[in-house]
């Protein structure tokens, strides 16, 4: 299987490369290229089309994205180009291929395609209702991929959506890494870390998400797996948490694992206490039950998954 991976220098992309299964020919790309990477600017739809024509992948694993949620509100053109334009270009190029094995696209998406107002876990089939530019651009990507590659009825979809939430891991920038740094900087201080406690979701380890991505592609290439297969998948670690819960857990686990001698105190605050340019969902848990059955994968609780990757930092 020949796989074109985007965002290979990002926090998920690096783990996807590490976990690449035997027998996969991986074409790893990032915006600037680099050692072992080909350059691919996702803001350039012509470059995305050319990558399909030149490399002729069996699958595109689109892990690249514009993920700066607040900056997207003022840099909307770039966010839309990367998050919506690139998946559309990939899907169009794959749809136009005339070979018997025309290739497919696994599009990584986000809980931010939902508003968070319903107060219960979102099922894959529910309509999107994003609050800001980031969520809206990712929702538009989903629509473009499914419109061009999402077969209906008993046909096998060549375009699949995999939504996830609150991504955190041992490499790259993420909330847990930031909290680890702040715990180190503020340990013993009389100034607590003030962290939002009224937004609820589920942290997802890049280690577990990468494993789920590769399992999706393996299942879709297995002729013994019956159709129809899900077109929209949800994957996160198990359980639920607020940002405050995660901040507390990072401090506790870092001390337990010897990463810190002492953690900082953490104070819960409300969203109103910490205004941001982008509005965020107040409750964005994803119902992952269908995906877990399809992939035959059982997740770790988010705190266990957090401990697992924090161990890698020792």
N, C-alpha and C positions, 0 to 999 in steps of 0.2 A: 504494500500500500504506500502510495506516494502522497505526502501531506505537506501542504504549504501552511506554515504557522506564521501568523502576524503577531506583533507585540512580543517578540521572543526575548527582548531585553527587559521586559517588565516583570513585576513580582510574580504573576502567574506564568508568564512565558518562560522564565528561567526554570521553574519547577516542571513545566511540561517538557522541556528539553531533557531535564534530568531523568524523568520518568518515561521517556520515549520507549515504547515496547520493541522487542526484537522483531525484525522483519519490516519495520516502518522506515522508509526513506524520507527523512525529514529535511524540508527546505525551510530553514528558519530565517525570518526577516525582522528587521526593525527599521525605524525611520532613518537612522544614520548608518545602518550597517554595523560593521565591527567584526571582530574575530569570529569566524564561523557563521556570520550572518550576511544576508544580502540586503542592500538598501531598498526599502519600499515605503514611500510616503503615502499614508492612507488618505491624506487630504487631496491627493491627485487621482481622480477616477481613471484617467488614461493609464497611469502607472499600474493601477490595480488590474485593469483589463489586460495590460501587457504581461503581467505576472502570470495570469492564467494561460495566455497564449504561449508563452515561452516555456513554462515549467510543466504545464499540463497535469496538474495534480489530480489524484483521485478524490481528495478532500481538501478543502480549505478550512483550517481551524482558526477562526478570526477572534483571537484573544486581545488584539490591539484596540485601544479606545482612547477617547478624550475623557478622562475621569476626574478632572478638577471641577467638582460640582459647582462651587461658588464662582470660579473664574468663568465658567461656561455662560453665566448670566450676562457677562460683558464681552465675552469672546465667542458669541453665538455662531458666527459664520464658520469659524474653525471647528467648533464642536459639532455642528451639523455636517460639515464636510467629512470629518473623520468618522463620526458615529453612525451617520445615515448614508452619506455618499459612498463610502468604501464598500459596505455590505451590498448596496444596490448595484455597484459596478461589478463586484464579484458574482452576484447572482445573475446579472444580465449576461456576463461573459460565459458563465457555466451553462446557462440556458441555451445559448447560441451554439454551443459545441455540438457537432454532428456525429461524434464518435459513439460507438455502441455503449461504452462506459464513459458517460459525459462528466462525471464528477459531482460531488456534493459540497455543501457548506454547513458547517456547524458554527452558528453565530452565538457568541457569549452575550448575555443580556443581564438585566439587573432588576432588583426589587423596586427601583425608583420609577419603573413604568406604572406603578400604582400610587394612588394618593395616600393610602394608609388610613382612610376614614372609616372602613367597615369594621375594624376591630376584631377580625378573625382571619386565619391564614388564607392567603389568596391561592385559588386553584389555577392551574395552567390555562384553562379555557376562559377565564374571566376577562372582560374587556379592559384594556389599558386606560388609565386616567392620570397621566403624569402631572406633576406640580410645576416643574421647571424645565429649563432648556436641556439639561442632561437627560432627564427621564424622557422628554418628548423626542429627542433625537434618537435615543435607543429604541423607543417604541416605533418610530418611523422605520428604523432598520429592520425590526421584526416584520413589519407589514410588507416591506420590499422583498425580503427573502421568501416569505411564505407565498406572496403573490406570484413569484417567478419559479420557485422550486418546491413549494409545498403541495405535493400531489394530494388530491382528494380521493375519497372512496377507498378502494382496496389497493391503489397504487402506492408504491414506496416513495415517501417524500425524500427529495434530494436536498431540501433545505430544512434544517432543524434549529430550533431556538433552545438555548440552555440558560435559564435565568438563575442568578445566584444573589447572595447578599453579604454585605459587611466583610469583604475579603481581607484577610490578614495572613501573614506568613513570615518566614525567617529572612527573606530578602525583599528589598524594595521598601517603599514608603507606605505605611498604613497606620491606622489608629493605634493598634497595640504597640507597634514599634515606637510611636510618638509617646505613648504613655510610659513605656519602659524608660525612655530618655528622661521624661519629666519626673518620674519617681526617683531616678538617680540624682537629678539636679535639685530636687526639693526635699529629699530625705532629711528629717530632723528639723525642717523649717517650720515656722509657725504660720506659713501661708499654705493652706490646703490646695490641692488640685480641684478645681470647680468643674464638674462634668455633668452633662445633661442626663437626667434620669427619667424623662417622660417620652422618650422615643424608644420603641421596642422593636427588635428584629432578632436575627440570629447570626452571630459571627460564623464565617466559613473559612476554614484553613485552605491555603493554596495547595497543600499536599493532598487533601481529600478531593478538592475540586479537580485538580489535574488527573487524579485517578478516575474520577467520574467522566471526564472528557474522553480519555482514552478508551474507557469501557463503552461509551456511546458509539465511537467509531468502530470498535470491534464488533459490537452487536449489529450495527447497520451493515457491516460487510459479511456477516454470517448468514448464509442462505437458509440455515435451519431456523432462524428466528422468524416467526410468522408475521405477516402484514395484516392489517395496518399497524404501523408503529406510531408512537406518539410524535406529533410534530413540535410540541412545546413541552419542555422538560423543566422541572424545578429541582435544584440541588443546593442544600445548605447542610451544615452540621446540625445536630439535634439540640432541642431545647429552645429557650428564649432568653433574651437578655436586654438590658438597657445599656447605653454607652457607659453609664456609671458602674453597672455590674462588671463590665469588661475591664474598666480602669482599676477597680478594686481587685479583680482576679489577677491582673497582670502584676500588681504589686505583691500580692500574696504568693503567687507561684514563683516570681523572680527571687524572692527571699528564700523560699523552700528549695529552689534549685541552685542557690549560691550565686546567682547573677547579681544580687544586691545584698548588702548587709542589712539594709533597712529600707522600707518603702515609705512613701509620703502618705499623709492623710488625704482622703478624698471626700469632697463635699458634694452631695447631690444638688443640682439646680434644675430649673425648668428651661424649656426652649425659649421662653420669653426673656429669661435672664441672659441668654447668649444668642442674640440675633445674628443671622447670617444672610448674605445676599440671596441664597437659594433656599426656598422652603423645602423641608424634608418630610417624608412620610412619618406619621407618629406611630404607626403600627404596620410593619411590612413583613411579617412572617410569611413564608411561602409553604404551601402544602406540597410536600415532596413525596407523598406516599406512592403515587403512580410511577414516578421515576425510579424510586427504590425497587419497586417490583420489576420494572422493565430491565433495569441494570443488574438486578440481584446483588445489590450493594446495601449494606447497613451502615449508617453513619455513626461516628463517635459523638458524644455530647460535646458541645462547643468548648467547655472548660477542659475536658480531656484532650481535645484536639489542640487547644491553646498550649497546654502543658507539653504536648508532644513536640511542637515546633520550637517552643522556648528551650527545650533540651538541646536543640541543635546549636544554640547560641553559646553554650558553655565552653 
